Amino acid sequence: MRFIYSIFLYILTPFLILRLWWKGRRLPAYRERIAERFCCDGATPANYDVWVHAVSLGEVIAVTPLIEALLAKQYRLLITTTTVTGAERVRLQFADRLTHRYFPYDLPGVTRRFFRMNQIRVGIIVETELWPNMIYAANCPLLLINARLSERSCRGYQKLTWLIKPVLNQFQAIMAQSEMDARRFRDLGADASRVEATGNVKFDLNTQDIDREKYSQMQALWGAERRALILASTHHDEETQILTQAKRLKDHIPGVLILIAARHPERFQTVFSLAESLGFNTGRRSQPETLTPDKDVIILDSLGELLGFYSVSDYAFLGGSFVPVGGHNMLEAIAMQVPVLTGPQVHNFKSIVRDLKTAEAIVMVNDADELISRVIELEKNPAQRNRLIEQATMVLESNKGALSRYLDKIESIIKTSAVSRQ
């Protein structure tokens, strides 16, 4: 069955290359380092203690505390990502303290070359990256950490149990975010002895390294006294839905500023043009001279700064929730003491949202009209706003601890491999 899967991938390969080239029209980095994705870039073979695969920006952010902990212990790290936004975050966050490569395509020859080039003591795959050939080719113990599986994804995988069940049982351990996620992995055929609910490392955020002075200085440019609503990780059409309702927000909160951080960098210009076409005086983070008090909207056209901009925001809307994307990580805003509002489509964060809703620590809205109404309501009721922040902070603090459990598991495998080599 894996042979049929591989043939299908070989047929798709030319289209995958064309897709990279097409995406490179707006984000040229997609046209760079393509040879890495086939492990034929002439890289020198190397040894690593830990390989971490974090597919994109969100996964890189989630696993950053774990990577920092591993680096502090002087382990040699290889990090792979699939997207250029993930790659850029790795570069900005870790510089030359580790090695970054693009994740190779899941072709049998490519995956075998990857493990010939990289001798690894333990491999860590973040969340739900189940690539059969890569996992079978691995010459090291594998952990699936911070593993999550939505109900919808589980139903999809159940149609492919002939392929997925053997893959799941190649992992030494599947460390799930919640008991619900763990149950779904077992339902797909994972050996129960391999699966455990370890917790979500996203709760173990580190906010100490943020240069708060830098963001305070930017805030002073547009007016430190102004209230700010940040639209974070937004997707196509969400900005349109919200900006068309924004006049009402301005009527009730004079001087309000809207910060927009689109999820994908290739959309920065599109969102800027949209805001201007709707009549908003619009600035750009990349042009500091435009961060002036007369601006209605500022496009955050940068990477790796979302936590910092949360620190100068008064309300946060998490994108990907008015469209069928499944939402994005709201814990970063909570960690920065910002009340969170989100749309109804949050299936990627179901357990987190459930806990927050139970604690009355998040505002769920159905559409942009309700979003604006609830922001206005919170602005008029500071006690309610403060209660949201307090309750959300309690949820965040009570769920910390997954980081240490993941670190203990990784170190136990490294120590075992060291003993076996003696």
C-alpha positions as semicolon CSV with decimal commas, in nm:
position;residue;x (nm);y (nm);z (nm)
1;M;0,000;0,000;0,000
2;R;0,290;0,235;0,077
3;F;0,425;0,153;-0,269
4;I;0,102;0,281;-0,428
5;Y;0,120;0,592;-0,209
6;S;0,479;0,654;-0,323
7;I;0,392;0,614;-0,692
8;F;0,118;0,870;-0,646
9;L;0,367;1,113;-0,489
10;Y;0,615;1,065;-0,772
11;I;0,341;1,157;-1,017
12;L;0,262;1,469;-0,812
13;T;0,625;1,583;-0,781
14;P;0,635;1,810;-1,092
15;F;0,321;1,982;-0,967
16;L;0,478;2,031;-0,623
17;I;0,771;2,209;-0,784
18;L;0,538;2,422;-0,994
19;R;0,345;2,509;-0,678
20;L;0,664;2,634;-0,512
21;W;0,743;2,841;-0,819
22;W;0,389;2,982;-0,827
23;K;0,396;3,075;-0,457
24;G;0,731;3,239;-0,521
25;R;0,559;3,512;-0,725
26;R;0,456;3,686;-0,404
27;L;0,710;3,535;-0,165
28;P;1,040;3,478;-0,352
29;A;1,182;3,264;-0,069
30;Y;0,966;2,974;-0,195
31;R;1,192;2,960;-0,502
32;E;1,505;2,930;-0,292
33;R;1,665;2,615;-0,150
34;I;1,435;2,388;-0,353
35;A;1,712;2,127;-0,376
36;E;1,693;2,087;0,003
37;R;1,342;1,950;-0,034
38;F;1,494;1,662;-0,233
39;C;1,808;1,628;-0,016
40;C;2,029;1,688;-0,318
41;D;2,180;2,026;-0,228
42;G;2,526;1,889;-0,151
43;A;2,506;1,940;0,223
44;T;2,776;1,781;0,436
45;P;2,665;1,480;0,644
46;A;2,628;1,571;1,012
47;N;2,541;1,427;1,352
48;Y;2,262;1,566;1,571
49;D;2,127;1,481;1,913
50;V;1,773;1,594;1,830
51;W;1,581;1,651;1,509
52;V;1,263;1,858;1,541
53;H;1,011;1,891;1,258
54;A;0,773;2,185;1,297
55;V;0,579;2,230;0,975
56;S;0,500;2,602;0,987
57;L;0,511;2,924;1,185
58;G;0,254;2,817;1,444
59;E;0,432;2,492;1,524
60;V;0,770;2,668;1,545
61;I;0,627;2,917;1,795
62;A;0,465;2,637;1,995
63;V;0,782;2,431;2,023
64;T;1,020;2,724;2,080
65;P;1,033;2,679;2,462
66;L;1,130;2,315;2,413
67;I;1,399;2,404;2,158
68;E;1,540;2,668;2,391
69;A;1,550;2,414;2,675
70;L;1,735;2,164;2,456
71;L;1,984;2,427;2,341
72;A;2,045;2,525;2,703
73;K;2,153;2,165;2,764
74;Q;2,404;2,193;2,476
75;Y;2,231;1,942;2,249
76;R;2,303;1,964;1,876
77;L;1,975;2,039;1,699
78;L;1,844;2,004;1,345
79;I;1,513;2,182;1,277
80;T;1,306;2,122;0,965
81;T;1,010;2,325;0,846
82;T;0,790;2,310;0,538
83;T;0,693;2,675;0,498
84;V;0,916;2,976;0,446
85;T;0,741;3,158;0,732
86;G;0,846;2,876;0,964
87;A;1,200;2,894;0,825
88;E;1,216;3,269;0,877
89;R;1,099;3,236;1,237
90;V;1,371;2,976;1,302
91;R;1,632;3,213;1,155
92;L;1,514;3,509;1,360
93;Q;1,471;3,315;1,684
94;F;1,774;3,088;1,684
95;A;2,022;3,231;1,429
96;D;2,328;3,004;1,414
97;R;2,261;2,813;1,736
98;L;2,116;2,521;1,538
99;T;2,083;2,393;1,182
100;H;1,773;2,456;0,973
101;R;1,672;2,264;0,663
102;Y;1,351;2,237;0,467
103;F;1,156;1,920;0,530
104;P;1,213;1,679;0,239
105;Y;0,934;1,554;0,019
106;D;0,805;1,214;0,130
107;L;0,960;1,015;-0,155
108;P;1,140;0,690;-0,065
109;G;1,476;0,785;-0,214
110;V;1,462;1,134;-0,070
111;T;1,380;1,021;0,282
112;R;1,658;0,758;0,276
113;R;1,907;1,029;0,170
114;F;1,785;1,251;0,453
115;F;1,875;0,992;0,715
116;R;2,205;0,901;0,546
117;M;2,303;1,268;0,557
118;N;2,179;1,328;0,911
119;Q;2,265;1,087;1,191
120;I;2,009;1,156;1,464
121;R;1,967;1,024;1,818
122;V;1,599;1,112;1,858
123;G;1,346;1,259;1,617
124;I;1,056;1,481;1,728
125;I;0,758;1,549;1,505
126;V;0,527;1,825;1,623
127;E;0,146;1,788;1,622
128;T;0,020;1,577;1,327
129;E;0,278;1,538;1,052
130;L;0,229;1,177;0,947
131;W;0,450;1,116;0,643
132;P;0,477;0,739;0,589
133;N;0,805;0,714;0,396
134;M;0,985;0,956;0,626
135;I;0,867;0,773;0,935
136;Y;0,959;0,429;0,797
137;A;1,301;0,549;0,682
138;A;1,390;0,693;1,024
139;N;1,702;0,538;1,178
140;C;1,629;0,682;1,521
141;P;1,351;0,666;1,783
142;L;1,061;0,895;1,692
143;L;0,827;1,090;1,917
144;L;0,504;1,257;1,807
145;I;0,474;1,541;2,056
146;N;0,201;1,795;2,126
147;A;-0,001;1,559;1,910
148;R;-0,349;1,668;1,819
149;L;-0,620;1,521;1,601
150;S;-0,946;1,701;1,538
151;E;-1,267;1,506;1,494
152;R;-1,275;1,603;1,128
153;S;-0,915;1,495;1,067
154;C;-0,979;1,170;1,249
155;R;-1,272;1,092;1,019
156;G;-1,050;1,161;0,718
157;Y;-0,769;0,937;0,844
158;Q;-1,016;0,657;0,916
159;K;-1,057;0,621;0,540
160;L;-0,681;0,555;0,522
161;T;-0,630;0,325;0,819
162;W;-0,446;0,080;0,593
163;L;-0,178;0,347;0,559
164;I;-0,200;0,538;0,887
165;K;-0,220;0,257;1,145
166;P;0,124;0,109;1,065
167;V;0,271;0,461;1,058
168;L;0,140;0,546;1,406
169;N;0,295;0,233;1,548
170;Q;0,640;0,334;1,424
171;F;0,650;0,604;1,693
172;Q;0,809;0,514;2,023
173;A;0,553;0,740;2,189
174;I;0,258;0,956;2,084
175;M;0,232;1,234;2,342
176;A;-0,107;1,397;2,292
177;Q;-0,230;1,742;2,393
178;S;-0,541;1,604;2,563
179;E;-0,714;1,280;2,650
180;M;-0,957;1,346;2,363
181;D;-0,666;1,361;2,117
182;A;-0,512;1,049;2,270
183;R;-0,838;0,858;2,229
184;R;-0,859;0,950;1,861
185;F;-0,507;0,823;1,797
186;R;-0,601;0,496;1,964
187;D;-0,917;0,480;1,752
188;L;-0,699;0,503;1,442
189;G;-0,509;0,195;1,553
190;A;-0,219;0,327;1,758
191;D;-0,109;0,078;2,023
192;A;-0,256;0,203;2,352
193;S;0,079;0,152;2,527
194;R;0,237;0,411;2,296
195;V;-0,023;0,684;2,353
196;E;-0,050;0,919;2,648
197;A;-0,210;1,256;2,720
198;T;0,093;1,463;2,814
199;G;-0,043;1,816;2,779
200;N;-0,003;2,107;2,543
201;V;0,338;2,274;2,529
202;K;0,171;2,590;2,397
203;F;0,078;2,671;2,756
204;D;0,449;2,690;2,847
205;L;0,506;3,022;2,676
206;N;0,816;3,228;2,747
207;T;0,737;3,600;2,736
208;Q;1,052;3,717;2,912
209;D;1,258;3,776;2,598
210;I;1,024;4,031;2,440
211;D;1,182;4,372;2,390
212;R;0,889;4,561;2,540
213;E;1,067;4,892;2,506
214;K;1,078;4,853;2,127
215;Y;0,702;4,805;2,106
216;S;0,634;5,085;2,354
217;Q;0,835;5,318;2,132
218;M;0,625;5,218;1,830
219;Q;0,308;5,266;2,034
220;A;0,424;5,617;2,120
221;L;0,452;5,696;1,749
222;W;0,082;5,630;1,684
223;G;-0,034;5,748;2,026
224;A;0,011;5,554;2,349
225;E;-0,327;5,670;2,477
226;R;-0,518;5,514;2,186
227;R;-0,708;5,186;2,228
228;A;-0,590;4,913;1,991
229;L;-0,767;4,610;1,850
230;I;-0,532;4,357;1,691
231;L;-0,663;4,121;1,423
232;A;-0,413;3,837;1,449
233;S;-0,338;3,562;1,196
234;T;-0,622;3,665;0,967
235;H;-0,710;3,489;0,643
236;H;-0,870;3,591;0,315
237;D;-1,207;3,764;0,359
238;E;-1,178;3,806;0,737
239;E;-1,026;4,153;0,707
240;T;-1,306;4,256;0,469
241;Q;-1,573;4,129;0,707
242;I;-1,429;4,321;1,001
243;L;-1,317;4,643;0,834
244;T;-1,660;4,698;0,681
245;Q;-1,794;4,706;1,038
246;A;-1,511;4,918;1,179
247;K;-1,679;5,258;1,143
248;R;-1,914;5,162;1,423
249;L;-1,613;5,077;1,638
250;K;-1,463;5,421;1,571
251;D;-1,792;5,588;1,663
252;H;-1,794;5,425;2,007
253;I;-1,419;5,422;2,079
254;P;-1,275;5,751;1,949
255;G;-0,921;5,720;1,818
256;V;-0,928;5,339;1,813
257;L;-0,646;5,181;1,612
258;I;-0,676;4,853;1,425
259;L;-0,359;4,644;1,388
260;I;-0,375;4,369;1,126
261;A;-0,133;4,075;1,121
262;A;-0,229;3,861;0,821
263;R;-0,133;3,497;0,862
264;H;0,058;3,472;0,532
265;P;0,322;3,729;0,429
266;E;0,221;3,712;0,064
267;R;-0,109;3,878;0,166
268;F;0,047;4,182;0,336
269;Q;0,016;4,403;0,027
270;T;-0,336;4,276;-0,046
271;V;-0,456;4,366;0,302
272;F;-0,289;4,707;0,285
273;S;-0,465;4,782;-0,045
274;L;-0,796;4,659;0,098
275;A;-0,776;4,890;0,400
276;E;-0,692;5,187;0,181
277;S;-0,973;5,107;-0,065
278;L;-1,221;5,108;0,224
279;G;-1,114;5,459;0,316
280;F;-0,884;5,389;0,610
281;N;-0,567;5,592;0,655
282;T;-0,326;5,301;0,661
283;G;0,035;5,257;0,775
284;R;0,287;4,974;0,760
285;R;0,506;4,828;1,032
286;S;0,788;4,807;0,774
287;Q;0,772;5,186;0,723
288;P;0,815;5,346;1,067
289;E;0,752;5,692;0,923
290;T;0,390;5,585;0,859
291;L;0,321;5,491;1,224
292;T;0,156;5,825;1,298
293;P;-0,142;5,936;1,511
294;D;-0,358;5,998;1,204
295;K;-0,354;5,633;1,101
296;D;-0,672;5,426;1,141
297;V;-0,514;5,092;1,048
298;I;-0,158;4,961;1,061
299;I;-0,055;4,651;0,868
300;L;0,193;4,443;1,067
301;D;0,397;4,332;0,766
302;S;0,669;4,157;0,964
303;L;0,737;3,814;1,107
304;G;0,811;3,700;1,461
305;E;0,665;4,009;1,633
306;L;0,312;3,904;1,722
307;L;0,381;3,860;2,094
308;G;0,532;4,207;2,105
309;F;0,232;4,365;1,935
310;Y;-0,002;4,185;2,173
311;S;0,179;4,375;2,450
312;V;0,056;4,707;2,307
313;S;-0,297;4,589;2,223
314;D;-0,615;4,618;2,428
315;Y;-0,824;4,353;2,247
316;A;-0,729;4,059;2,025
317;F;-0,932;3,883;1,760
318;L;-0,784;3,549;1,650
319;G;-0,824;3,488;1,279
320;G;-0,890;3,168;1,093
321;S;-1,214;3,150;1,291
322;F;-1,455;3,334;1,060
323;V;-1,346;3,104;0,775
324;P;-1,312;2,723;0,777
325;V;-0,945;2,720;0,880
326;G;-0,993;2,608;1,240
327;G;-0,856;2,904;1,432
328;H;-0,512;2,993;1,565
329;N;-0,329;2,994;1,897
330;M;-0,497;3,233;2,140
331;L;-0,263;3,151;2,429
332;E;-0,004;3,404;2,316
333;A;-0,253;3,690;2,354
334;I;-0,363;3,552;2,691
335;A;-0,001;3,536;2,808
336;M;0,029;3,907;2,724
337;Q;-0,282;3,990;2,933
338;V;-0,506;4,074;2,637
339;P;-0,874;3,973;2,628
340;V;-0,937;3,731;2,341
341;L;-1,228;3,719;2,098
342;T;-1,267;3,450;1,834
343;G;-1,511;3,330;1,572
344;P;-1,693;2,994;1,580
345;Q;-1,457;2,789;1,363
346;V;-1,195;2,680;1,614
347;H;-1,178;2,304;1,564
348;N;-0,794;2,308;1,567
349;F;-0,802;2,430;1,927
350;K;-1,113;2,256;2,052
351;S;-0,978;2,146;2,392
352;I;-0,819;2,485;2,466
353;V;-1,135;2,672;2,369
354;R;-1,345;2,431;2,576
355;D;-1,138;2,505;2,888
356;L;-1,150;2,879;2,824
357;K;-1,526;2,875;2,766
358;T;-1,583;2,675;3,083
359;A;-1,385;2,936;3,276
360;E;-1,569;3,222;3,099
361;A;-1,228;3,340;2,984
362;I;-1,288;3,394;2,611
363;V;-1,548;3,572;2,398
364;M;-1,698;3,365;2,116
365;V;-1,870;3,559;1,838
366;N;-2,053;3,444;1,527
367;D;-1,965;3,723;1,285
368;A;-1,791;4,058;1,245
369;D;-2,097;4,255;1,356
370;E;-2,104;4,068;1,687
371;L;-1,726;4,106;1,721
372;I;-1,749;4,484;1,705
373;S;-2,043;4,485;1,948
374;R;-1,856;4,276;2,204
375;V;-1,541;4,492;2,183
376;I;-1,757;4,800;2,245
377;E;-1,926;4,623;2,536
378;L;-1,590;4,530;2,693
379;E;-1,465;4,887;2,651
380;K;-1,768;5,015;2,840
381;N;-1,729;4,753;3,114
382;P;-1,368;4,747;3,244
383;A;-1,460;4,503;3,523
384;Q;-1,581;4,247;3,267
385;R;-1,266;4,299;3,060
386;N;-1,041;4,251;3,363
387;R;-1,232;3,940;3,466
388;L;-1,173;3,787;3,121
389;I;-0,800;3,849;3,158
390;E;-0,788;3,705;3,511
391;Q;-0,982;3,391;3,423
392;A;-0,779;3,329;3,108
393;T;-0,455;3,371;3,302
394;M;-0,574;3,111;3,553
395;V;-0,644;2,863;3,271
396;L;-0,299;2,930;3,122
397;E;-0,116;2,881;3,451
398;S;-0,308;2,568;3,552
399;N;-0,219;2,390;3,228
400;K;0,155;2,450;3,230
401;G;0,398;2,161;3,274
402;A;0,398;1,976;2,941
403;L;0,738;2,122;2,855
404;S;0,915;1,944;3,141
405;R;0,741;1,615;3,058
406;Y;0,849;1,635;2,693
407;L;1,203;1,726;2,794
408;D;1,224;1,432;3,037
409;K;1,111;1,189;2,766
410;I;1,359;1,320;2,510
411;E;1,649;1,308;2,754
412;S;1,565;0,955;2,864
413;I;1,586;0,837;2,501
414;I;1,916;1,021;2,444
415;K;2,064;0,866;2,758
416;T;1,944;0,522;2,657
417;S;2,100;0,559;2,312
418;A;2,427;0,674;2,472
419;V;2,434;0,363;2,694
420;S;2,360;0,132;2,400
421;R;2,653;0,277;2,204
422;Q;2,902;0,209;2,482
